[in-house]
Amino acid sequence: MAATDHRRPVVVVDELHVEYKVYASGKAVGPNAKPVRSPRGIRTVHALKGVSFVAYENESIGVIGSNGSGKSTLMRAMVGLTPPSGGAVYASSRPNLLGVGAALLPDLSGERNIVLGGLALGFKKSEITALRDQIVEFSELQDFIDLPMRTYSSGMQARLKFAIAASQQHDILIVDEALSVGDKRFQARSEGRIREIRDNAGTVFLVSHSMASIRGTCDRVIWLKKGELVMDGPTDEVVTAYELDRSTS
């Protein structure tokens, strides 16, 4: 009889399917494919195909796979932004998604975006005021915080987004490619903050193409390929298999 796992589950993904309806324009397929044309009309894209796993408290879980493998679709389904076509996602509390595409208003200053970002996370204004200096210090934007966001580089914007989201202790935090934009020093600080969130009884999902970030941050990895779960296990084991698959395909 198998031993009972006494860890507390915080996310259960149960036979999750996600299908998209997309319009096919009927244009030529491929750069030089003149005689071959895709059919017009509505096509169904099966983005996730029966994905199942259980995430536990205090885990850092990497999510890897090539472009189009279903990583971001899975994360969006977990936070409720993308409805499942089949199966279900259960979570002990609402997951928070931090991605490089998170909305910041370009014409407002970094300072004002801290306020808006904090309100979006559910902070009271008094809590945002108390966290303001910590967020500015972490983002390393002391000399630029009063300037409009449109004057920031992509790296500066990424640092501010991460600093706002990471100022809160999350029960479930999803980091979607947010570490890939900053420099190596900031990536190291961000990875340290992710470990702090995990160690304080949080659960973190890290979606990244950087195997160095995955190896440095995660104790478990989920590998998706064409919408299917290929492998779920210890980081070194899964990343090694993934890199071997990429080198031979």
WOCORKA-V552791 format. One record per helix or strand. SS is the DSSP state (hx for helix, st for strand). FROM is the first residue (numbers start at 1). TO is the last residue. If there is no record, write none. Layout:
ss = {SS	SS}
from = {FROM	FROM}
to = {TO	TO}
This chain:
ss = {st	st	st	st	st	hx	st	st	st	hx	hx	st	hx	hx	st	hx	hx	st	hx	st	st	hx}
from = {9	28	37	41	60	71	86	96	109	110	125	148	149	154	172	178	184	203	211	220	228	235}
to = {24	28	37	56	64	78	91	99	109	120	139	148	151	166	176	180	199	207	217	225	234	248}
